[in-house]
Amino acid sequence: MPTPKPNDLLRRARLRLDSTRSPGEKISRQELADLVALWIFQEKGGRVTPIDDHYIGKLERGVVRWPQEDYRSALRAIFGARTDSELGFYRSRQTDSTQSASLIEHEELEFPTSWQNGIESTTQLWRQDMERRHLLAGAVFGIGSHSSLALRWLTKRTEVISAQGSRQVGTWEIDTIREMTTAFRRFDNRFGGGRGRSTLLCFLNDEVAPLLRDGKYSGNVAKDLFSAVAEITHLAGWMAYDEERHGLAQRYLFQALHFASSSDDEGFGGEILAGMGHQALYLGRPMDAIDLALAAQQSAKRSKIFSLLAESYTLEAHSHAVRGDRRACFSAMALAEQAFDRANPENEPEWIRYFDSAYMSAKFAHCLRDLGAAKEAEPYALRSLDMKQNYVRGRSFNMALLASIYGSCGEVDQACAMGTETIQIMQTLNSRRCHHYIRDVRRSLSQYRSMPVVREFEQASTQAFSAVS
């Protein structure tokens, strides 16, 4: 494939755009993405469109020459351009071919209709992710699909799985998948989703896919195999989410949920639904997150996993907070505390053990901050740092949360000190979500930009993330 020609017109337009900040400081790719998202939100009746600095980078590098109409309209308005060509956008045969390929990726959002179909679509996704990552990385997040998915989960039927392949599958193969999932999960928490996902893809394609396609399994072995595959596919999706490849992550989570359904793994299906809810909320879709939280609560109750129930109530609470519904938020927070008091981590699955008092405190801090009660959020944010040391990424997120709360409370020196310490930790991670949390800190300090300590923090954060912004 020929090297794309950079879109210098668009890049020069961005660098000319006045950022209304320090003299000579130009607007970053992420800030331009935020402006595009805001314009679409305002012009399209509150519709949220996921776009980030990675996509702006693809536009400037010429990887994408003809973005969708909403993006083109927003960029024309932002830069005052009369035509698309003024910003270096044009159609070509290659453009049409790429768009046709993107339509193929949209079809993968369809929930598989059988366990056989699930194997085919999931192993195809793994293979395409390895072979065509440049295409799948730009897969569009499917808006409006979560409610129907939650309904499909709640009305699922038990499947009879019986594969008669040439390779006998037993507990050794299933234990291998689970051990690898544990190892990759630990690596993900320590270094971020961008570091280990390519290695995980190799394992999925080289080891797991042949078991599914060519294996001989039925009964409890089949269900254990599908349950293990659900967990590792979910992890691959979570890594993609951490890279902010939201369309790709969504496809992995869809496939993981089908494997959980086929294996009758009620509890882990609820965990996947909760993960989808977190992603929906991250992308500014609280109503979708509430639908998914309610479905996850039903799974948690049926499986009697009270940490999962607490997590799903916490997700519901945060979604209500984003919508500004204080009463519903506080009601869900109370239910989360009640469920958490009933949890016994020693008797619950390994995959939910990350949900402890520190994790719940962080989510409660998010709720209160988003409701405008930053001072009340501060003690929760402080408690969120009393967490296990191996969750390096989570700790950095909680530190950034505390820094943003300090900023909202006017505690500028503490906010900048905590923010600077957070940046130092985040530089050891390959997680694009780090940028999101640091932007929260910067926004909380925006009214104090004239202060030298704030300018120093902003300069440090810009330098730290300049390689990918």
C-alpha positions in Angstrom: 0.0 0.0 0.0 1.5 3.4 -1.0 2.4 5.9 1.8 -0.4 8.4 2.1 0.4 12.1 1.3 0.1 14.3 4.4 -2.7 16.8 4.5 -0.6 19.9 5.0 -3.6 22.2 4.4 -5.4 20.9 7.5 -2.3 20.8 9.6 -1.4 24.4 8.8 -5.0 25.5 9.5 -4.8 23.9 12.9 -1.4 25.5 13.7 -2.8 28.9 12.7 -5.8 28.6 14.9 -5.6 30.9 17.9 -5.8 28.9 21.1 -6.4 32.1 23.3 -3.7 30.9 25.6 0.0 31.7 26.0 1.6 33.6 23.1 2.8 31.2 20.5 1.0 28.1 21.9 -0.9 26.4 19.2 -4.1 24.3 19.5 -3.4 20.6 19.9 -5.0 17.8 18.0 -7.1 16.8 21.0 -8.3 20.3 21.4 -9.4 20.4 17.8 -11.1 17.1 18.3 -13.0 18.5 21.3 -14.1 21.5 19.2 -15.4 19.2 16.5 -17.3 17.1 19.0 -18.7 20.3 20.6 -19.9 21.7 17.2 -21.6 18.4 16.3 -23.2 18.3 19.8 -24.6 21.8 19.4 -25.7 21.5 15.7 -27.1 18.0 15.8 -29.4 18.3 18.8 -27.1 16.9 21.5 -25.8 14.0 19.6 -22.4 12.8 20.9 -19.9 11.8 18.3 -16.7 10.0 19.4 -13.6 11.7 18.0 -10.1 12.1 19.4 -6.6 13.3 18.7 -5.8 9.9 17.0 -8.4 10.5 14.4 -7.3 14.1 13.8 -3.8 12.7 13.4 -5.0 10.3 10.7 -6.6 13.3 8.9 -3.4 15.3 9.0 -1.3 12.3 7.9 -3.6 11.8 4.9 -4.7 8.3 6.1 -8.3 9.5 5.9 -8.9 11.9 3.0 -12.7 12.1 3.1 -14.1 12.1 6.6 -17.8 11.8 7.2 -20.0 14.8 6.5 -20.4 15.8 10.2 -16.7 16.0 10.6 -16.2 18.0 7.4 -19.0 20.4 8.3 -17.6 21.0 11.8 -14.0 21.6 10.5 -15.3 24.0 7.8 -17.1 25.9 10.5 -14.2 25.9 12.9 -11.7 27.1 10.3 -14.1 29.3 8.3 -13.5 27.3 5.1 -16.1 27.5 2.3 -15.2 24.2 0.6 -13.8 20.8 1.7 -10.9 21.2 -0.7 -9.6 24.2 1.2 -8.9 21.8 4.1 -7.3 19.2 1.8 -10.3 16.8 1.7 -11.2 15.1 -1.5 -12.8 11.9 -2.8 -11.0 9.2 -4.8 -11.5 5.6 -5.8 -9.3 4.6 -2.9 -11.5 6.6 -0.6 -14.6 4.8 -1.8 -12.9 1.5 -1.3 -11.9 2.3 2.3 -15.5 3.5 3.1 -16.9 0.2 1.7 -14.5 -1.7 3.9 -15.6 0.4 6.9 -19.2 -0.7 6.2 -18.1 -4.3 6.5 -16.8 -3.5 10.0 -20.3 -2.1 10.9 -21.8 -5.4 10.2 -19.8 -7.0 13.0 -21.9 -5.1 15.5 -24.7 -7.7 14.9 -25.0 -10.0 17.9 -24.2 -13.6 16.8 -27.3 -15.8 16.3 -25.7 -19.1 17.4 -22.6 -20.4 19.0 -21.2 -21.5 15.6 -21.8 -18.0 14.2 -20.1 -16.6 17.3 -17.0 -18.6 16.7 -16.9 -17.5 13.1 -17.4 -13.8 13.7 -15.1 -13.6 16.7 -12.1 -15.5 15.2 -12.6 -13.3 12.1 -12.4 -10.2 14.2 -9.2 -11.4 15.8 -7.7 -12.2 12.4 -8.7 -8.9 10.9 -7.4 -7.0 14.0 -4.0 -8.5 13.4 -3.9 -8.2 9.6 -5.8 -4.9 9.1 -5.3 -2.9 12.3 -5.1 0.3 10.3 -8.7 -0.2 9.3 -10.2 -1.7 12.4 -8.6 1.0 14.6 -10.9 3.5 12.9 -14.0 1.4 13.3 -16.9 3.6 14.2 -18.6 3.3 17.6 -22.2 2.0 17.1 -24.6 4.5 18.7 -28.1 3.2 19.8 -27.2 -0.5 19.9 -26.9 -0.9 23.7 -30.6 -1.1 24.6 -31.3 -3.9 22.2 -28.2 -5.7 23.3 -29.2 -5.5 26.9 -32.6 -6.9 26.0 -31.1 -9.7 24.0 -29.0 -10.6 27.1 -31.9 -10.6 29.5 -34.0 -12.8 27.1 -31.2 -15.2 26.1 -31.9 -18.9 25.7 -29.6 -21.8 26.7 -27.7 -23.2 23.8 -26.5 -26.8 23.4 -22.9 -26.8 22.3 -21.4 -29.8 20.7 -18.3 -29.5 18.4 -16.9 -32.6 16.8 -13.5 -31.4 15.6 -10.3 -33.3 15.4 -8.6 -31.9 18.5 -9.9 -33.0 21.9 -10.2 -30.1 24.3 -9.9 -30.6 28.0 -9.2 -28.8 31.2 -5.5 -28.2 30.4 -6.3 -26.1 27.4 -9.0 -24.1 29.3 -6.6 -23.6 32.2 -4.0 -22.2 29.8 -6.4 -19.6 28.5 -7.4 -18.6 32.0 -3.7 -18.3 33.2 -2.9 -16.2 30.1 -5.9 -14.0 30.8 -4.6 -13.4 34.4 -1.1 -12.6 33.1 -2.3 -10.2 30.4 -4.7 -8.6 32.9 -1.9 -8.0 35.3 0.3 -6.6 32.5 -2.6 -4.3 31.3 -3.1 -2.9 34.8 0.6 -2.2 35.1 1.5 -0.8 31.7 -1.7 0.1 29.9 -3.7 -1.4 27.0 -1.4 -0.1 24.3 1.6 -2.3 25.4 0.2 -5.8 25.5 -2.6 -6.0 23.0 -0.6 -7.0 20.0 0.9 -9.9 22.0 -2.6 -10.9 23.2 -3.8 -10.9 19.6 -1.1 -13.4 18.7 -2.2 -15.7 21.4 -5.8 -15.4 20.4 -5.1 -16.2 16.8 -2.4 -18.8 17.2 -3.7 -20.7 20.3 -7.4 -20.0 21.0 -8.9 -19.7 17.5 -7.7 -23.3 16.5 -9.3 -24.7 19.7 -12.6 -23.1 18.9 -12.7 -24.0 15.2 -11.1 -27.5 15.2 -11.8 -28.6 18.8 -13.9 -31.5 20.1 -15.9 -30.3 23.1 -19.4 -30.5 24.5 -21.3 -30.3 27.8 -19.5 -28.7 30.8 -16.1 -28.6 28.9 -17.7 -26.5 26.1 -19.3 -24.1 28.6 -16.0 -23.8 30.5 -14.1 -23.1 27.2 -16.6 -20.5 26.1 -16.5 -18.8 29.5 -12.7 -18.6 29.4 -12.9 -17.2 25.8 -15.5 -14.6 27.0 -13.0 -13.4 29.6 -10.0 -13.1 27.3 -12.1 -11.5 24.5 -13.4 -9.0 27.1 -9.8 -8.2 28.1 -8.9 -7.6 24.4 -11.8 -5.2 24.2 -10.8 -3.4 27.4 -7.3 -2.9 26.1 -8.7 -1.4 22.9 -10.9 0.9 25.0 -7.8 2.0 26.9 -6.3 2.9 23.6 -9.5 4.8 22.8 -10.2 2.6 19.8 -13.9 2.7 20.8 -15.5 1.1 17.7 -13.1 -1.8 17.9 -13.5 -2.2 21.7 -17.3 -2.3 21.2 -17.0 -5.1 18.7 -14.9 -7.2 21.1 -17.3 -6.6 24.0 -20.2 -7.7 21.8 -18.4 -10.9 21.0 -17.4 -11.5 24.6 -21.0 -11.1 25.7 -22.1 -13.7 23.2 -19.6 -16.2 24.5 -20.8 -15.5 28.1 -24.3 -16.1 26.9 -23.5 -19.4 25.2 -21.7 -20.6 28.3 -24.5 -19.5 30.7 -22.0 -17.4 32.6 -24.5 -15.1 34.1 -22.1 -13.2 36.3 -19.4 -12.5 33.8 -22.1 -11.4 31.3 -23.1 -8.8 33.8 -19.5 -7.7 34.1 -19.3 -7.2 30.3 -22.5 -5.2 30.4 -21.1 -3.0 33.1 -17.9 -2.5 31.1 -20.0 -1.5 28.1 -21.7 1.0 30.4 -18.4 2.5 31.5 -17.5 3.0 27.9 -20.8 4.5 27.0 -20.5 7.0 29.9 -16.9 7.8 28.9 -18.3 8.7 25.5 -21.0 11.0 27.0 -24.0 8.6 26.6 -25.4 8.3 30.2 -28.8 7.0 29.1 -27.1 4.0 27.4 -25.0 3.5 30.5 -28.1 3.4 32.6 -29.7 0.7 30.4 -26.5 -1.4 30.6 -26.2 -0.8 34.4 -29.8 -2.0 34.9 -29.2 -5.2 32.8 -25.9 -5.8 34.8 -27.8 -5.5 38.0 -30.2 -8.3 37.0 -27.2 -10.5 36.1 -25.6 -9.7 39.5 -28.8 -10.6 41.4 -29.2 -13.9 39.5 -25.6 -14.9 40.1 -25.5 -13.5 43.6 -22.2 -11.7 43.0 -22.6 -8.7 45.3 -19.4 -6.9 44.3 -20.8 -6.9 40.7 -24.1 -5.7 42.0 -22.3 -2.8 43.9 -20.4 -2.0 40.7 -23.5 -1.9 38.6 -25.3 0.4 41.1 -22.2 2.6 41.1 -22.3 2.8 37.3 -26.0 3.8 37.5 -25.2 6.4 40.1 -22.4 8.0 38.0 -24.7 8.0 35.0 -27.4 9.9 36.9 -24.8 12.3 38.1 -23.7 13.1 34.6 -27.3 13.9 33.8 -27.6 16.1 36.9 -30.1 13.9 38.7 -29.0 14.2 42.3 -31.9 12.2 43.8 -31.4 9.2 41.5 -27.6 9.4 41.9 -27.8 9.3 45.8 -30.3 6.5 45.7 -28.1 4.4 43.5 -25.1 5.2 45.7 -26.9 4.0 48.8 -27.9 0.7 47.0 -24.2 0.3 46.0 -23.1 0.6 49.6 -25.7 -1.9 50.7 -24.6 -4.4 48.1 -20.9 -3.9 48.9 -21.6 -4.6 52.6 -22.9 -8.0 51.6 -19.9 -8.9 49.3 -17.4 -11.6 50.4 -14.4 -11.2 48.0 -13.0 -14.6 48.9 -16.1 -16.3 47.6 -16.4 -14.3 44.4 -14.8 -14.7 41.0 -11.2 -13.4 40.4 -12.4 -11.1 37.7 -14.4 -8.9 40.1 -11.8 -8.6 42.8 -10.6 -5.2 41.5 -13.8 -3.8 42.8 -12.9 -2.9 46.4 -13.6 0.1 48.7 -10.9 2.2 47.0 -12.5 1.6 43.6 -16.0 2.4 44.9 -14.7 5.6 46.6 -13.2 6.8 43.3 -16.6 6.3 41.6 -18.4 8.1 44.4 -15.9 11.0 44.0 -16.7 11.1 40.3 -20.4 11.3 41.1 -20.1 14.1 43.5 -17.6 16.1 41.4 -19.9 15.8 38.3 -22.8 17.0 40.5 -20.8 20.1 41.3 -20.1 19.0 44.9 -16.3 19.0 44.6 -15.6 19.7 48.3 -17.8 16.7 49.3 -16.0 14.6 46.7 -12.5 15.3 48.1 -12.5 12.7 51.0 -13.7 10.0 48.7 -11.0 10.8 46.2 -8.4 10.7 49.0 -9.7 7.2 50.1 -9.5 6.0 46.5 -5.7 6.2 46.7 -5.7 3.5 49.4 -5.6 0.8 46.7 -3.5 -2.2 45.7 -0.1 -1.1 44.3 -0.3 -3.3 41.2 -3.1 -1.2 39.8 -0.7 1.4 38.4 -3.1 2.8 35.7 -6.0 2.9 38.1 -4.0 4.7 40.7 -2.9 7.3 38.1 -6.5 7.9 37.1 -7.5 8.3 40.8 -4.6 10.8 41.4 -5.8 12.8 38.4 -9.3 12.7 39.7 -8.1 14.1 43.1 -6.1 16.8 41.3 -9.2 17.9 39.3 -11.2 18.1 42.5 -8.5 20.2 44.1 -8.7 22.5 41.1 -12.4 22.7 41.3 -12.1 23.6 45.0 -9.6 26.4 44.3 -6.7 24.5 45.9 -4.4 25.4 43.0 -1.0 24.5 44.5 -2.3 21.1 45.6 -3.9 20.5 42.2 -0.8 21.3 40.3 1.5 19.2 42.6 -0.8 16.2 42.4 -1.3 16.7 38.6 2.5 16.8 38.1 3.0 13.7 40.1 0.3 12.0 38.1 1.9 12.9 34.8 5.2 11.3 35.9 3.4 8.0 36.6 1.3 8.2 33.4 4.5 8.5 31.3 5.3 4.9 32.2 1.9 3.8 30.8 0.7 3.3 27.2 -2.9 4.4 27.9 -4.6 7.0 25.8 -7.2 7.4 28.6 -4.5 9.2 30.6 -4.9 12.2 28.3 -8.6 12.4 29.1 -7.9 12.5 32.9 -5.2 15.2 32.5 -7.5 17.3 30.4 -10.0 17.1 33.3 -7.3 18.6 35.6 -6.5 21.3 33.1 -10.1 22.2 32.8 -10.5 22.5 36.6 -7.6 25.0 36.6 -8.7 27.0 33.5 -9.7 30.1 35.5 -6.3 30.2 37.2 -4.2 30.2 34.0 -2.6 33.5 34.8 -0.8 31.9 37.8 2.8 30.7 37.1 2.2 27.4 38.9 -0.7 26.6 36.5 1.3 27.6 33.4 4.1 25.3 34.5 1.7 22.4 35.0 0.1 23.0 31.6 3.5 23.2 29.9 4.6 19.9 31.7 1.4 18.1 30.5 1.8 19.4 27.0 5.4 18.2 26.8 4.6 14.9 28.3 1.9 14.0 25.7 3.3 15.9 22.7 4.4 12.7 21.0 0.8 11.6 20.4 -1.1 14.8 20.4 
